[in-house]
Amino acid sequence: MITLTKEDSGLWVATINRPEKAGSLTADMLEQLCVIAEEARDARGLVLTGTGKVFSAGADLDAAKAGLAVSPLWERLSGALARLNGITICALNGTVAGGAMGMFLACDLRVSVPGAKIFYPVMKLGFLPQPSDPKRLAALVSASRAKRILMAGEKITVEEAFTWGLIDRITEGDVLDAARDMAADSLGATPEHAAAIKRMIG
């Protein structure tokens, strides 16, 4: 239920294709995403997107009860994304929640359709967030806003997230086309040039 398309430009597009379950992830799906992110060192860019009205609600409910909610696979995925030299973009076709926040935060850029929401209900559910997520979130939006999401459990609209810097672009058009547009300069450069600039930014 994860599909991978390798475009001629060097852009890889990984799609969570489970709209009937709000893009929720099983252990097998999460493992597939990990492998894609690890192999994408050969790509010039990687876009993560979904189908339907939700990007991903995080762990599948049954899988979460079986232990997926606290699996090291989540951190493996976000770490692999953060280490890539090519540009990484999360293209939200809809709401992102729960464990899926890790891959969302680990990407270089985030673009969304209007009306989507962002939330991470770890406090309510009694879980800790993935280890690297709080710092990545705070670095993007400030410590107090990170606490609003993680401790107060607020559901943030992408429109508000845009004013915070958590969302980089909101598009009325096709979100994947918007992601391709954002990646165009990096895809047109040499991989070494793109990687050098990415390292300089930190």
N, C-alpha and C positions, 0 to 999 in steps of 0.2 A: 504493500500500500504506500510505499515510497517510490516515486518514479524519478529517474535522473535523465536529463537531456543535456547533451554536450553540443553546444552551438559552435558554428564555424569561427566565431569571434574569439573563442577560448573561454567563453562564459559557460559555466555549468549551472543548471537550474534543477534543484531538488524540490520536489513537490510532495507535500503530505496529502495523500488522496484518500481521505476517509470522512467525507462530509456528513454521512449518516450518523457518525459518532463524534461530531464536532471536532474532527481532527485529533482526537485523543490517541495517544501513543501506546502501543504494546511494547514489550521488551524487544521483540524482533524488529519492530519499526525503529526503535531507538538505536538498536545495534546497527541497522542499515544506515541511519543518519551519521553515526560515529564513523563508520567505514568510509562513507562518502567524504566527510570532512577531512579525514586523514589522507585519503587519496587525492584530494583536491589541491595538494601542493603542486600538482602538474597543471592546474588550471590557472587562467589569468584572473578569474573572478568566480565567485559562487553566490548564487541567490537562493534563499530559502523562501518558499511560498506554500500556499495551501489551496484547497478547493472549497466551494460552498461559502457560507457566511461566517465561518470561524477559522482562523489560522490554525490554532491548536488550543485545546482546553487542558493540555498537560497529559498526565498519565491516565490511561484507560482505568475506569473505576475498579474492575475486577483485578487488573494487573497491579493497581496501587495497593489493594488489599493484600495481594500476594507478595508485596515488598518492593514493587517498582518505584514507589514514591521516594524511597531512600536509597535507590540504586546508585552506584558510582558511575553508571553510564551517563547520567546527566552532566556530571562534571567533566567526564571524558569528552563529551560532545562540545561543550562550551570551550574547553581548553584547546581542542583541535581547531576550532574556528578562530580563536584568538591568535593562534600561532601561524595562520596562513599568511603568505606574502602577498597574494592577490587580494583584490577588494572583495569584501563580503557584505551582502545586503540582505536584510530581512524585509520581504515584501508582503506586508500584511493584507490579505484578502478579507480580513475580519478580525474579530477579537482574539487576543492572546492572553493566556492565563496559566497559572500554576507553574509546573515544571518547565513548560515551554518558554517561560521568561528567560531561562538561561541562554538558549541559543539566540533569542531576540537581543539580549544585552551584549552578547559576545560579538555580534556583527559590527562592522565599521559604520554602517549607515542603516537607517530604518525608514521605510516609506509605507504609507497606509492608504486604504480607501477611507472615505469619510464615515463617521458614525461608529467606528469600532471602539472597543474598550480594552483597557490594560489593567489587569489585577493579579495579585499573587497572594492568595488567602492562607498563607502558612500559619499565621497566628491563630486563625479560626479553626484550622484543621489539626493543629498541634504538631506540625512538622517544622524543622529548621529549613531555611532556604539552602540552596546549593552553596557551598563555601565561598565561591568567588562572586556570586550574584550581588550581595549587599554592597560591596565596594565598587563594583562596576556601575550599579544603579546610583549610588551616592556621587560617583565621579561625574555622572551625566546630569543629575538633577539637584544635587545638594543633599546633605545628610537629613535635613528635616523633611524634605519631600520623599526621600527614600523611606523614612519612618511612616509617613502617611500611607504609603503603599504596603509596606511590610508589617507595620505594627498596628496601624489604624484600619488596615484592610480596605482602603478606599479603592473604588473602581474609577479609574481616570479615563476620560474620553481622549481619543487621539487629538482632538482639537485642543484640549488643555495641555496634553503631552507635547504638542508642537510648540507651545509657548514656553515650556520648560526646557526644550532641547532634547527631549527623549524621542521624539519623532522628527525626522529631518524634512519630510515632505508629505503632504496630503494631496492625493490626486483624484480627480473626478473620472479620469480615464482608466485604462487598463493598468493595473498596478505593476504587472510584469514589464510592460513597455516603459513605465516610469523608472523601474529599476535598471533596465538596459540603458536608458538615457543617462542615469547617474553614473553608470559604470563605463560609459563610452570612452572617456579620456584615458582611463587606466588600461582598458582593453586595447587601445590604440598605441600605447607606449610599450617599450620593451619591458619584460618582466623584471629585469634588474632595476630599471628606473623606478617603476611603481613600488617595488619592494624597498628601495632606498628611501623614498619619500615617506612611506609608511613607517619605517623605522625611526626616521627623524621626528615624526609626530609623537611616536611612543605608544 
